[in-house]
Amino acid sequence: MKQSTNKRGQLHPLAAIHLSSTYQASLTKLLEYCLCPVSMSLWDRLQQNNMRLKSLKEEAVLLQARQKSGSSSRSSNSARYPLRIVYHLESPNTDSQTGRGRSS
């Protein structure tokens, strides 16, 4: 096999062009086969999250409107303490009926 460098260790210009074009072709294939599907899935997830955010904002507006209409009929005490939604997340090791840890 013929080396692409001369006696002084310099790379021949044609060899440099060949190596750079081979490198660019390899990067292009990497982008095409590996990174494009990843970027497409991330783009899809971004669109899904934007739709979900939009629906959650609409739901928040509806809940605030419901709270305002309900608070006008309540006493002034309830206006000081607005309605809050609390989500209780159970740990996977907790029995939902007793609240105690499961014994394996």
ROKEFI-986041 format. One record per residue: x, y negated, z negated of N, C-alpha, C, O in turn; residue in one letter. Coordinates in steps of 0.2 Angstrom, whole numbers, always signed. Each point is the difference from the previous one (the first is absolute). Example, Ala and Ser with C-alpha at 12.3 -4.5 7.8 and 13.67 -1.06 7.14 Angstrom:
<recs>
<rec n_c1="+66" n_c2="+28" n_c3="-39" ca_c1="-4" ca_c2="-6" ca_c3="+0" c_c1="+4" c_c2="-6" c_c3="+0" o_c1="+5" o_c2="+1" o_c3="-3" rest="a"/>
<rec n_c1="-7" n_c2="-6" n_c3="+7" ca_c1="+4" ca_c2="-6" ca_c3="-1" c_c1="-4" c_c2="-5" c_c3="-3" o_c1="+3" o_c2="-6" o_c3="-1" rest="s"/>
</recs>
This chain:
<recs>
<rec n_c1="+4" n_c2="+6" n_c3="+0" ca_c1="-4" ca_c2="-6" ca_c3="+0" c_c1="+4" c_c2="-6" c_c3="+0" o_c1="+5" o_c2="+0" o_c3="-4" rest="m"/>
<rec n_c1="-6" n_c2="-5" n_c3="+8" ca_c1="+4" ca_c2="-6" ca_c3="+1" c_c1="-2" c_c2="-5" c_c3="-6" o_c1="-6" o_c2="-1" o_c3="-1" rest="k"/>
<rec n_c1="+11" n_c2="-2" n_c3="-2" ca_c1="-2" ca_c2="-5" ca_c3="-5" c_c1="-2" c_c2="-7" c_c3="+3" o_c1="+3" o_c2="-1" o_c3="+6" rest="q"/>
<rec n_c1="-7" n_c2="-2" n_c3="-9" ca_c1="-2" ca_c2="-7" ca_c3="+2" c_c1="+4" c_c2="-6" c_c3="-2" o_c1="-1" o_c2="-5" o_c3="+2" rest="s"/>
<rec n_c1="+7" n_c2="+7" n_c3="-6" ca_c1="+4" ca_c2="-6" ca_c3="-2" c_c1="+7" c_c2="+1" c_c3="+4" o_c1="+2" o_c2="+6" o_c3="+2" rest="t"/>
<rec n_c1="+1" n_c2="-11" n_c3="-1" ca_c1="+7" ca_c2="+0" ca_c3="+3" c_c1="+5" c_c2="+1" c_c3="-6" o_c1="-1" o_c2="+1" o_c3="-5" rest="n"/>
<rec n_c1="+7" n_c2="-2" n_c3="+7" ca_c1="+6" ca_c2="+2" ca_c3="-4" c_c1="+0" c_c2="-5" c_c3="-6" o_c1="+3" o_c2="+1" o_c3="-5" rest="k"/>
<rec n_c1="-5" n_c2="-7" n_c3="+6" ca_c1="+0" ca_c2="-5" ca_c3="-5" c_c1="-7" c_c2="+0" c_c3="-5" o_c1="+0" o_c2="-4" o_c3="-4" rest="r"/>
<rec n_c1="-4" n_c2="+9" n_c3="+5" ca_c1="-6" ca_c2="+1" ca_c3="-4" c_c1="-6" c_c2="-5" c_c3="+2" o_c1="-5" o_c2="+0" o_c3="-3" rest="g"/>
<rec n_c1="+6" n_c2="-3" n_c3="+9" ca_c1="-6" ca_c2="-4" ca_c3="+2" c_c1="-5" c_c2="+4" c_c3="+4" o_c1="+2" o_c2="+5" o_c3="+4" rest="q"/>
<rec n_c1="-8" n_c2="-7" n_c3="-4" ca_c1="-5" ca_c2="+4" ca_c3="+3" c_c1="-1" c_c2="-3" c_c3="+7" o_c1="+0" o_c2="-6" o_c3="+1" rest="l"/>
<rec n_c1="+0" n_c2="+11" n_c3="+4" ca_c1="-1" ca_c2="-2" ca_c3="+7" c_c1="-7" c_c2="-4" c_c3="+1" o_c1="-5" o_c2="+3" o_c3="-3" rest="h"/>
<rec n_c1="+5" n_c2="-8" n_c3="+7" ca_c1="-7" ca_c2="-4" ca_c3="+0" c_c1="-6" c_c2="+5" c_c3="+3" o_c1="-5" o_c2="-1" o_c3="-2" rest="p"/>
<rec n_c1="+7" n_c2="+5" n_c3="+6" ca_c1="-6" ca_c2="+5" ca_c3="+3" c_c1="-2" c_c2="+4" c_c3="-6" o_c1="-6" o_c2="+2" o_c3="+0" rest="l"/>
<rec n_c1="+11" n_c2="+1" n_c3="-4" ca_c1="-2" ca_c2="+4" ca_c3="-5" c_c1="-4" c_c2="-4" c_c3="-6" o_c1="-5" o_c2="+3" o_c3="-2" rest="a"/>
<rec n_c1="+6" n_c2="-9" n_c3="+1" ca_c1="-3" ca_c2="-4" ca_c3="-4" c_c1="-7" c_c2="-2" c_c3="+2" o_c1="-5" o_c2="+1" o_c3="-4" rest="a"/>
<rec n_c1="+4" n_c2="-2" n_c3="+11" ca_c1="-7" ca_c2="-1" ca_c3="+2" c_c1="-4" c_c2="+7" c_c3="+0" o_c1="-6" o_c2="-1" o_c3="-2" rest="i"/>
<rec n_c1="+9" n_c2="+6" n_c3="+3" ca_c1="-3" ca_c2="+7" ca_c3="+0" c_c1="-3" c_c2="+1" c_c3="-7" o_c1="-5" o_c2="+2" o_c3="-2" rest="h"/>
<rec n_c1="+10" n_c2="-3" n_c3="-3" ca_c1="-2" ca_c2="+1" ca_c3="-7" c_c1="-5" c_c2="-4" c_c3="-3" o_c1="-5" o_c2="+2" o_c3="-3" rest="l"/>
<rec n_c1="+5" n_c2="-9" n_c3="+5" ca_c1="-5" ca_c2="-4" ca_c3="-2" c_c1="-7" c_c2="+1" c_c3="+3" o_c1="-5" o_c2="+0" o_c3="-4" rest="s"/>
<rec n_c1="+5" n_c2="+2" n_c3="+10" ca_c1="-6" ca_c2="+2" ca_c3="+3" c_c1="-3" c_c2="+6" c_c3="-3" o_c1="-6" o_c2="+1" o_c3="+0" rest="s"/>
<rec n_c1="+10" n_c2="+4" n_c3="-1" ca_c1="-2" ca_c2="+6" ca_c3="-3" c_c1="-3" c_c2="-1" c_c3="-7" o_c1="-5" o_c2="+3" o_c3="-3" rest="t"/>
<rec n_c1="+9" n_c2="-8" n_c3="-1" ca_c1="-3" ca_c2="-2" ca_c3="-7" c_c1="-6" c_c2="-3" c_c3="+1" o_c1="-5" o_c2="+2" o_c3="-4" rest="y"/>
<rec n_c1="+4" n_c2="-6" n_c3="+9" ca_c1="-7" ca_c2="-4" ca_c3="+0" c_c1="-5" c_c2="+5" c_c3="+2" o_c1="-6" o_c2="-1" o_c3="-2" rest="q"/>
<rec n_c1="+7" n_c2="+6" n_c3="+7" ca_c1="-5" ca_c2="+5" ca_c3="+1" c_c1="-2" c_c2="+4" c_c3="-6" o_c1="-5" o_c2="+2" o_c3="+0" rest="a"/>
<rec n_c1="+10" n_c2="+0" n_c3="-4" ca_c1="-1" ca_c2="+4" ca_c3="-6" c_c1="-5" c_c2="-4" c_c3="-5" o_c1="-4" o_c2="+2" o_c3="-3" rest="s"/>
<rec n_c1="+6" n_c2="-9" n_c3="+3" ca_c1="-4" ca_c2="-4" ca_c3="-5" c_c1="-7" c_c2="-1" c_c3="+3" o_c1="-5" o_c2="+0" o_c3="-4" rest="l"/>
<rec n_c1="+4" n_c2="+0" n_c3="+11" ca_c1="-6" ca_c2="-1" ca_c3="+3" c_c1="-5" c_c2="+7" c_c3="-1" o_c1="-5" o_c2="-1" o_c3="-2" rest="t"/>
<rec n_c1="+9" n_c2="+7" n_c3="+2" ca_c1="-4" ca_c2="+6" ca_c3="-1" c_c1="-2" c_c2="+0" c_c3="-8" o_c1="-5" o_c2="+3" o_c3="-1" rest="k"/>
<rec n_c1="+10" n_c2="-5" n_c3="-3" ca_c1="-2" ca_c2="+0" ca_c3="-7" c_c1="-6" c_c2="-4" c_c3="-1" o_c1="-5" o_c2="+2" o_c3="-4" rest="l"/>
<rec n_c1="+5" n_c2="-8" n_c3="+6" ca_c1="-6" ca_c2="-4" ca_c3="+0" c_c1="-6" c_c2="+3" c_c3="+2" o_c1="-6" o_c2="+0" o_c3="-3" rest="l"/>
<rec n_c1="+6" n_c2="+3" n_c3="+9" ca_c1="-6" ca_c2="+3" ca_c3="+4" c_c1="-2" c_c2="+6" c_c3="-4" o_c1="-6" o_c2="+0" o_c3="-1" rest="e"/>
<rec n_c1="+10" n_c2="+4" n_c3="-1" ca_c1="-2" ca_c2="+6" ca_c3="-3" c_c1="-2" c_c2="+0" c_c3="-8" o_c1="-4" o_c2="+4" o_c3="-2" rest="y"/>
<rec n_c1="+8" n_c2="-8" n_c3="-1" ca_c1="+0" ca_c2="+0" ca_c3="-8" c_c1="-4" c_c2="-6" c_c3="-2" o_c1="-4" o_c2="+0" o_c3="-5" rest="c"/>
<rec n_c1="+6" n_c2="-6" n_c3="+7" ca_c1="-2" ca_c2="-6" ca_c3="-4" c_c1="-7" c_c2="-3" c_c3="+3" o_c1="-3" o_c2="-3" o_c3="-4" rest="l"/>
<rec n_c1="+2" n_c2="+5" n_c3="+10" ca_c1="-7" ca_c2="-3" ca_c3="+3" c_c1="-6" c_c2="+4" c_c3="-4" o_c1="-4" o_c2="-4" o_c3="-1" rest="c"/>
<rec n_c1="+4" n_c2="+10" n_c3="+0" ca_c1="-5" ca_c2="+3" ca_c3="-3" c_c1="-1" c_c2="-3" c_c3="-7" o_c1="-5" o_c2="+0" o_c3="-3" rest="p"/>
<rec n_c1="+11" n_c2="-1" n_c3="-1" ca_c1="+0" ca_c2="-3" ca_c3="-6" c_c1="-3" c_c2="-7" c_c3="+0" o_c1="-5" o_c2="-1" o_c3="-4" rest="v"/>
<rec n_c1="+7" n_c2="-3" n_c3="+8" ca_c1="-3" ca_c2="-7" ca_c3="+1" c_c1="-7" c_c2="+0" c_c3="+2" o_c1="-4" o_c2="-4" o_c3="-3" rest="s"/>
<rec n_c1="+2" n_c2="+9" n_c3="+7" ca_c1="-7" ca_c2="+0" ca_c3="+2" c_c1="-4" c_c2="+2" c_c3="-6" o_c1="-6" o_c2="-2" o_c3="-1" rest="m"/>
<rec n_c1="+8" n_c2="+7" n_c3="-3" ca_c1="-4" ca_c2="+2" ca_c3="-6" c_c1="+0" c_c2="-5" c_c3="-5" o_c1="-5" o_c2="-1" o_c3="-4" rest="s"/>
<rec n_c1="+10" n_c2="-3" n_c3="+3" ca_c1="+0" ca_c2="-6" ca_c3="-5" c_c1="-4" c_c2="-5" c_c3="+3" o_c1="-4" o_c2="-3" o_c3="-4" rest="l"/>
<rec n_c1="+3" n_c2="+2" n_c3="+10" ca_c1="-4" ca_c2="-5" ca_c3="+3" c_c1="-7" c_c2="+2" c_c3="-1" o_c1="-5" o_c2="-4" o_c3="-2" rest="w"/>
<rec n_c1="+3" n_c2="+10" n_c3="+3" ca_c1="-7" ca_c2="+3" ca_c3="-2" c_c1="-2" c_c2="-1" c_c3="-7" o_c1="-5" o_c2="-2" o_c3="-2" rest="d"/>
<rec n_c1="+10" n_c2="+3" n_c3="-2" ca_c1="-1" ca_c2="+0" ca_c3="-8" c_c1="-1" c_c2="-8" c_c3="-1" o_c1="-5" o_c2="-1" o_c3="-5" rest="r"/>
<rec n_c1="+8" n_c2="-3" n_c3="+8" ca_c1="-1" ca_c2="-7" ca_c3="-1" c_c1="-7" c_c2="-3" c_c3="+2" o_c1="-3" o_c2="-3" o_c3="-4" rest="l"/>
<rec n_c1="+1" n_c2="+6" n_c3="+9" ca_c1="-7" ca_c2="-2" ca_c3="+3" c_c1="-5" c_c2="+3" c_c3="-5" o_c1="-5" o_c2="-3" o_c3="-1" rest="q"/>
<rec n_c1="+6" n_c2="+9" n_c3="-1" ca_c1="-5" ca_c2="+3" ca_c3="-5" c_c1="+0" c_c2="-4" c_c3="-7" o_c1="-5" o_c2="-1" o_c3="-2" rest="q"/>
<rec n_c1="+11" n_c2="-1" n_c3="+0" ca_c1="+0" ca_c2="-4" ca_c3="-6" c_c1="-3" c_c2="-7" c_c3="+1" o_c1="-3" o_c2="-2" o_c3="-5" rest="n"/>
<rec n_c1="+4" n_c2="-1" n_c3="+11" ca_c1="-3" ca_c2="-6" ca_c3="+1" c_c1="-8" c_c2="+1" c_c3="+0" o_c1="-4" o_c2="-5" o_c3="-3" rest="n"/>
<rec n_c1="+1" n_c2="+10" n_c3="+6" ca_c1="-7" ca_c2="+1" ca_c3="+0" c_c1="-2" c_c2="+1" c_c3="-7" o_c1="-6" o_c2="-2" o_c3="-2" rest="m"/>
<rec n_c1="+10" n_c2="+6" n_c3="-2" ca_c1="-2" ca_c2="+2" ca_c3="-7" c_c1="+0" c_c2="-7" c_c3="-4" o_c1="-5" o_c2="-1" o_c3="-4" rest="r"/>
<rec n_c1="+10" n_c2="-3" n_c3="+5" ca_c1="+0" ca_c2="-6" ca_c3="-4" c_c1="-6" c_c2="-5" c_c3="+2" o_c1="-3" o_c2="-3" o_c3="-4" rest="l"/>
<rec n_c1="+1" n_c2="+3" n_c3="+10" ca_c1="-6" ca_c2="-4" ca_c3="+2" c_c1="-6" c_c2="+3" c_c3="-3" o_c1="-4" o_c2="-4" o_c3="-2" rest="k"/>
<rec n_c1="+3" n_c2="+10" n_c3="+2" ca_c1="-6" ca_c2="+3" ca_c3="-3" c_c1="+0" c_c2="-1" c_c3="-8" o_c1="-5" o_c2="-2" o_c3="-3" rest="s"/>
<rec n_c1="+11" n_c2="+2" n_c3="+0" ca_c1="+0" ca_c2="-1" ca_c3="-7" c_c1="-1" c_c2="-8" c_c3="-2" o_c1="-3" o_c2="-1" o_c3="-5" rest="l"/>
<rec n_c1="+5" n_c2="-3" n_c3="+10" ca_c1="-1" ca_c2="-7" ca_c3="-1" c_c1="-8" c_c2="-2" c_c3="+0" o_c1="-3" o_c2="-3" o_c3="-4" rest="k"/>
<rec n_c1="+0" n_c2="+7" n_c3="+9" ca_c1="-7" ca_c2="-1" ca_c3="+1" c_c1="-4" c_c2="+3" c_c3="-6" o_c1="-5" o_c2="-3" o_c3="-2" rest="e"/>
<rec n_c1="+8" n_c2="+8" n_c3="-1" ca_c1="-4" ca_c2="+3" ca_c3="-6" c_c1="+1" c_c2="-4" c_c3="-6" o_c1="-4" o_c2="-1" o_c3="-4" rest="e"/>
<rec n_c1="+10" n_c2="-3" n_c3="+4" ca_c1="+1" ca_c2="-4" ca_c3="-6" c_c1="-4" c_c2="-6" c_c3="+1" o_c1="-3" o_c2="-3" o_c3="-5" rest="a"/>
<rec n_c1="+2" n_c2="+0" n_c3="+11" ca_c1="-5" ca_c2="-5" ca_c3="+1" c_c1="-7" c_c2="+2" c_c3="-2" o_c1="-3" o_c2="-4" o_c3="-4" rest="v"/>
<rec n_c1="+1" n_c2="+10" n_c3="+6" ca_c1="-7" ca_c2="+2" ca_c3="-2" c_c1="-1" c_c2="+1" c_c3="-8" o_c1="-5" o_c2="-2" o_c3="-2" rest="l"/>
<rec n_c1="+11" n_c2="+5" n_c3="-1" ca_c1="-1" ca_c2="+0" ca_c3="-7" c_c1="+0" c_c2="-6" c_c3="-4" o_c1="-3" o_c2="-1" o_c3="-5" rest="l"/>
<rec n_c1="+7" n_c2="-4" n_c3="+8" ca_c1="+0" ca_c2="-7" ca_c3="-3" c_c1="-7" c_c2="-3" c_c3="+1" o_c1="-2" o_c2="-3" o_c3="-5" rest="q"/>
<rec n_c1="-1" n_c2="+4" n_c3="+11" ca_c1="-7" ca_c2="-3" ca_c3="+1" c_c1="-5" c_c2="+3" c_c3="-5" o_c1="-4" o_c2="-3" o_c3="-3" rest="a"/>
<rec n_c1="+5" n_c2="+10" n_c3="+2" ca_c1="-5" ca_c2="+4" ca_c3="-4" c_c1="+1" c_c2="-3" c_c3="-7" o_c1="-5" o_c2="+0" o_c3="-4" rest="r"/>
<rec n_c1="+11" n_c2="-1" n_c3="+2" ca_c1="+2" ca_c2="-2" ca_c3="-7" c_c1="-3" c_c2="-7" c_c3="-1" o_c1="-3" o_c2="-1" o_c3="-6" rest="q"/>
<rec n_c1="+4" n_c2="-3" n_c3="+11" ca_c1="-3" ca_c2="-7" ca_c3="-1" c_c1="-7" c_c2="+0" c_c3="-1" o_c1="-3" o_c2="-4" o_c3="-4" rest="k"/>
<rec n_c1="-1" n_c2="+8" n_c3="+8" ca_c1="-7" ca_c2="+0" ca_c3="+0" c_c1="-2" c_c2="+4" c_c3="-6" o_c1="-6" o_c2="-2" o_c3="-3" rest="s"/>
<rec n_c1="+9" n_c2="+6" n_c3="+0" ca_c1="-2" ca_c2="+4" ca_c3="-6" c_c1="+2" c_c2="-4" c_c3="-6" o_c1="-4" o_c2="+0" o_c3="-5" rest="g"/>
<rec n_c1="+9" n_c2="-4" n_c3="+5" ca_c1="+2" ca_c2="-4" ca_c3="-6" c_c1="-4" c_c2="-6" c_c3="+0" o_c1="-1" o_c2="-3" o_c3="-6" rest="s"/>
<rec n_c1="-3" n_c2="+0" n_c3="+11" ca_c1="-4" ca_c2="-5" ca_c3="-1" c_c1="-6" c_c2="+2" c_c3="-4" o_c1="-4" o_c2="-5" o_c3="-3" rest="s"/>
<rec n_c1="+2" n_c2="+11" n_c3="+3" ca_c1="-6" ca_c2="+2" ca_c3="-4" c_c1="+2" c_c2="+3" c_c3="-7" o_c1="-4" o_c2="+1" o_c3="-4" rest="s"/>
<rec n_c1="+10" n_c2="-1" n_c3="+3" ca_c1="+3" ca_c2="+3" ca_c3="-7" c_c1="+1" c_c2="-6" c_c3="-4" o_c1="-1" o_c2="-6" o_c3="+2" rest="r"/>
<rec n_c1="+3" n_c2="+7" n_c3="-8" ca_c1="+2" ca_c2="-5" ca_c3="-5" c_c1="+6" c_c2="-3" c_c3="+2" o_c1="+4" o_c2="+2" o_c3="+4" rest="s"/>
<rec n_c1="-2" n_c2="-8" n_c3="-7" ca_c1="+6" ca_c2="-3" ca_c3="+1" c_c1="+6" c_c2="+4" c_c3="-2" o_c1="+6" o_c2="-2" o_c3="+2" rest="s"/>
<rec n_c1="-7" n_c2="+6" n_c3="-7" ca_c1="+5" ca_c2="+4" ca_c3="-3" c_c1="+3" c_c2="+5" c_c3="+5" o_c1="+6" o_c2="+1" o_c3="+0" rest="n"/>
<rec n_c1="-10" n_c2="+1" n_c3="+5" ca_c1="+3" ca_c2="+5" ca_c3="+5" c_c1="+4" c_c2="-4" c_c3="+5" o_c1="+4" o_c2="+3" o_c3="+4" rest="s"/>
<rec n_c1="-6" n_c2="-9" n_c3="-3" ca_c1="+4" ca_c2="-4" ca_c3="+5" c_c1="+7" c_c2="-1" c_c3="-2" o_c1="+5" o_c2="-1" o_c3="+4" rest="a"/>
<rec n_c1="-3" n_c2="+1" n_c3="-11" ca_c1="+6" ca_c2="-1" ca_c3="-2" c_c1="+4" c_c2="+7" c_c3="+1" o_c1="+7" o_c2="+0" o_c3="+0" rest="r"/>
<rec n_c1="-10" n_c2="+5" n_c3="+0" ca_c1="+3" ca_c2="+7" ca_c3="+1" c_c1="-2" c_c2="+3" c_c3="+6" o_c1="-5" o_c2="+4" o_c3="+0" rest="y"/>
<rec n_c1="+8" n_c2="-5" n_c3="+6" ca_c1="-2" ca_c2="+2" ca_c3="+6" c_c1="+1" c_c2="+8" c_c3="+1" o_c1="+3" o_c2="+3" o_c3="-4" rest="p"/>
<rec n_c1="-7" n_c2="+0" n_c3="+8" ca_c1="+0" ca_c2="+7" ca_c3="+1" c_c1="+6" c_c2="+2" c_c3="+3" o_c1="+3" o_c2="-3" o_c3="+5" rest="l"/>
<rec n_c1="+0" n_c2="+8" n_c3="-8" ca_c1="+6" ca_c2="+3" ca_c3="+2" c_c1="-1" c_c2="+8" c_c3="+2" o_c1="-3" o_c2="+3" o_c3="-4" rest="r"/>
<rec n_c1="+6" n_c2="-1" n_c3="+9" ca_c1="+0" ca_c2="+7" ca_c3="+2" c_c1="+6" c_c2="+3" c_c3="-2" o_c1="+6" o_c2="-2" o_c3="+2" rest="i"/>
<rec n_c1="-6" n_c2="+7" n_c3="-6" ca_c1="+6" ca_c2="+4" ca_c3="-3" c_c1="+0" c_c2="+7" c_c3="+3" o_c1="-5" o_c2="+4" o_c3="-1" rest="v"/>
<rec n_c1="+10" n_c2="-2" n_c3="+4" ca_c1="+1" ca_c2="+7" ca_c3="+2" c_c1="+4" c_c2="+4" c_c3="-5" o_c1="+5" o_c2="-3" o_c3="-2" rest="y"/>
<rec n_c1="-7" n_c2="+8" n_c3="+1" ca_c1="+3" ca_c2="+5" ca_c3="-5" c_c1="+3" c_c2="+5" c_c3="+4" o_c1="-4" o_c2="+4" o_c3="+3" rest="h"/>
<rec n_c1="+11" n_c2="-3" n_c3="-3" ca_c1="+3" ca_c2="+5" ca_c3="+4" c_c1="+2" c_c2="+5" c_c3="-5" o_c1="+4" o_c2="-1" o_c3="-5" rest="l"/>
<rec n_c1="-6" n_c2="+8" n_c3="+6" ca_c1="+2" ca_c2="+5" ca_c3="-4" c_c1="+7" c_c2="+3" c_c3="+2" o_c1="+1" o_c2="+0" o_c3="+6" rest="e"/>
<rec n_c1="+3" n_c2="+2" n_c3="-10" ca_c1="+6" ca_c2="+3" ca_c3="+2" c_c1="-2" c_c2="+8" c_c3="+2" o_c1="-5" o_c2="+2" o_c3="-2" rest="s"/>
<rec n_c1="+9" n_c2="+0" n_c3="+6" ca_c1="-2" ca_c2="+7" ca_c3="+3" c_c1="+1" c_c2="+5" c_c3="-6" o_c1="-3" o_c2="+6" o_c3="+1" rest="p"/>
<rec n_c1="+6" n_c2="-7" n_c3="-6" ca_c1="+1" ca_c2="+5" ca_c3="-6" c_c1="-6" c_c2="-1" c_c3="-5" o_c1="+1" o_c2="+3" o_c3="-5" rest="n"/>
<rec n_c1="-6" n_c2="-7" n_c3="+6" ca_c1="-5" ca_c2="-1" ca_c3="-5" c_c1="-7" c_c2="+3" c_c3="+3" o_c1="-2" o_c2="-1" o_c3="+5" rest="t"/>
<rec n_c1="-1" n_c2="+4" n_c3="-10" ca_c1="-6" ca_c2="+3" ca_c3="+1" c_c1="-6" c_c2="-6" c_c3="+1" o_c1="+0" o_c2="-3" o_c3="-5" rest="d"/>
<rec n_c1="-4" n_c2="+3" n_c3="+10" ca_c1="-4" ca_c2="-6" ca_c3="+1" c_c1="-6" c_c2="+0" c_c3="-5" o_c1="-3" o_c2="-5" o_c3="-2" rest="s"/>
<rec n_c1="+1" n_c2="+11" n_c3="-1" ca_c1="-5" ca_c2="+1" ca_c3="-5" c_c1="+2" c_c2="-2" c_c3="-7" o_c1="-4" o_c2="-3" o_c3="-3" rest="q"/>
<rec n_c1="+10" n_c2="+6" n_c3="+1" ca_c1="+2" ca_c2="-1" ca_c3="-7" c_c1="+4" c_c2="-6" c_c3="-1" o_c1="+1" o_c2="-3" o_c3="-5" rest="t"/>
<rec n_c1="+3" n_c2="+1" n_c3="+11" ca_c1="+5" ca_c2="-5" ca_c3="-1" c_c1="+7" c_c2="+2" c_c3="-3" o_c1="+4" o_c2="-3" o_c3="-1" rest="g"/>
<rec n_c1="-4" n_c2="+10" n_c3="+0" ca_c1="+6" ca_c2="+3" ca_c3="-3" c_c1="+4" c_c2="+3" c_c3="+6" o_c1="-2" o_c2="+2" o_c3="+5" rest="r"/>
<rec n_c1="+8" n_c2="-1" n_c3="-7" ca_c1="+5" ca_c2="+3" ca_c3="+5" c_c1="-2" c_c2="+7" c_c3="+1" o_c1="-2" o_c2="+4" o_c3="-4" rest="g"/>
<rec n_c1="+3" n_c2="-2" n_c3="+10" ca_c1="-1" ca_c2="+7" ca_c3="+2" c_c1="+6" c_c2="+5" c_c3="-3" o_c1="+5" o_c2="-2" o_c3="+0" rest="r"/>
<rec n_c1="-7" n_c2="+8" n_c3="-2" ca_c1="+5" ca_c2="+4" ca_c3="-2" c_c1="+1" c_c2="+5" c_c3="+6" o_c1="-5" o_c2="+4" o_c3="+2" rest="s"/>
<rec n_c1="+11" n_c2="-3" n_c3="+0" ca_c1="+1" ca_c2="+5" ca_c3="+6" c_c1="+2" c_c2="+6" c_c3="-2" o_c1="+1" o_c2="+5" o_c3="+4" rest="s"/>
</recs>
